């Protein structure tokens, strides 16, 4: 691979890192072609993009990100596969599911909305992260709850509220 091709790979990786905002680095070494193809199929089904690249090119792509992600550099050893997803916890859930039948892939590091997680011990924390959509749903639910209570109270009081309002208007008028 010549310098120009390497630069193209770095730019492509940077573009995906910025587009998705979340990426995982996993160790898939020693897996058979059949196992890798199975992982790729499951990634496709889960809207996860999987790429394999050299660690030096991954590092150069990370260096181009906003913020400090230098903690990831120590994880860039051996074989590295990148998993890109718009949903922060989707790759973690996939890795956890795959680990029920094999000891690989192993989580090396993850970059989630400018936060860095290093090491396979972070997998459970990443699985439990809520997606942006889940958080918005929780907030909307919290905001709707008081409004529903007010509407319910108004409905249950029936004509009493209307009578009170009419009485108050007559007093003022």
N, C-alpha and C positions, 0 to 999 in steps of 0.2 A: 504494500500500500504506500503510495507516494504522499508527499506533504499535502498536495492539493486534495487528494481523496480523504486524508485525515481531517483536514479543515472542514470538508463537506459533512463528514460524520459528526464532528463537534458542533457545527451549526445546526444540524438536524436534531441532535440530542438537546441542545439549548432550546430550540424551538418547541420541542415536545415538553421539556421541563416547564417552560413558561406557559404553554397552552393548557396543560393539565393541572399545574400547580402542586401536584402530588406525585411522588415516585418512590418506589421501593427498590432496593438493591438486594438481590438474593443470590445465594450460592446454589447452583444447579449442577455442579461438577459431579462426575461419576454416575450421572443418570443416563439411562439408555436412550437411544433415539426414540423409541416407542414412548417412554416416560415423558421426554421433552415434548413430543407431539401431543400427548395427552394434556400436558400443562398448557400448551399453546391453544388447544381447543377450548379448554375451560376458561382461559383468559378471554378468548373471543366471545364466548357465551356470557361473560360477566362484564363486557365493555372495558376490558383491560388490554392495553397494548404492551406486548413483550418484545424487548430488544436485547440482543447480546452485543457487547462492545468491549474493547480493551479498556482496562482500568485507567491508563493514562489519558485516553480520550474522554472517558467519563469525568475524570478529575478536571480536565480543561473545560468541559461543558459546565460543571458545577461552579468553577471559578467565575464564570460569566453571569451567575445568578445574583440577584440583589440580596444583600444581607450576607451574614457569615455562616457558611455551611462547612467550614473546615473540619468539623468533628467527623464528617463522613469519610475523610481521606484515609483514616486508619482502617476503615472497613474495606478499602479497595485493594484486596489481596486475593490471589487465586481467580477462579472463574466467577464472572459477575453477569447476572441477568438483570435488566431493568424492567420494572413493571410500572406503567403509567396508567393513572386513572383519575377521572374527575371526582369520583367518590373516594374520600380519604381512607375509609376502612375496607374497601372492597378487596384490594390485594392481600391485606392481612387476613381477612376471612377466607380467601382462596387458599393462602399458604396453610392456614390452620386446618382446613378441610383436607388438603393434600397430605398433610403430616399424619393423618389418621392411618394411612396405608404405607407411608414411607418416611424415612428420617430427613428427606430433602423435599423441597427446597428449604434452606436455612436463611432466615432473615439476617442480613448483614447490617442494613441501615435503612432508614426511611426519612423522607423530606415531605412534611405535611404543612402546607401553608406557612412556610418559612420556619417551621420548628423541625429540629433534627432529633431523630431517635436512632441510637446505635446499639446493635446487639440483638440476638435472638430472644433474649429475656424481655424485650419490649413488645413482643407479639401480642400478648393478651391485652396490654394497654391500647395498642393500635386497633385491635378488634372491637374494643368497647367504645372507641371514638364514635360520636354521632356525626352523621353526614350533615352538610349544610341544610339540605332539605328537611332532615329530621329536626334540626334545631329550629328552623323557621316554623315547622308544624307545631312544635312545643310552645313557641312564643305565641303563635296565633291562638292556640288552645287556651293559654293563660289569659290572653286579652279578651277572648270571647266569653270566658266563664263569668266574669262580673256582669257583662251585658245580658247574658242569658238569665242570670239571677234577678236582675231588675225587671226584665220583660216578664218573667215568671211571676214575680210579686205583683206587678201591675195587673196581669191577667187574673190572678187568684183573688184580688181585691174587688174585681168586677166593677160595678157602678159606683162604689164608694169613693174612688178617687175623683171621678167626674163630678159627683155631688159636692165634694169638698172644694174643688176648683170653682164650681158655679157659685157656692156660698161666699168664697173669698172675693170673687169678682163683683158680686152684689154689694158686699160691704165697702169695696173701694169705689164703686160707682155711685 
